[in-house]
Amino acid sequence: MNNSISNPKTEVPKGTSINDKDYMNSLLGTLKEMVKNYAVALTEVSNETLYKEFKNMFDEYTNLQREVYEVMFRKGWYTIEVAEQQKLDNKHQILNQEFMDLQS
């Protein structure tokens, strides 16, 4: 049984030259870092106007990060692992218990 979901891989030139996949990987990594940094800034900013501005930027970068990931997935540069239902059920149970513990 195949436990992955993927698209046909778009081949890129091999060698030391930077190719499209390399550029996209770099862009995705940069966007992930920016999203993390904006998330931290949102938790620390005290000025409401600045908060709203950071939140707008956070949303924009989050959307852009997702778009870049989607392009990479369509090009076959990312593969998704199919999770077994048992693993999903176990994780759900653990997270639900942790949530309930927070409520008490």
MOTA-V30963 format. One record per run of one state. SS is the DSSP state (helix for helix, strand for strand, loop for the rest). FROM is the first residue (numbers start at 1). TO is the last residue. If there is no record, write none. Layout:
<<SS:FROM:TO> <SS:FROM:TO>>
This chain:
<<loop:1:3> <strand:4:5> <loop:6:19> <helix:20:44> <loop:45:47> <helix:48:74> <loop:75:79> <strand:80:81> <loop:82:84> <helix:85:103> <loop:104:104>>
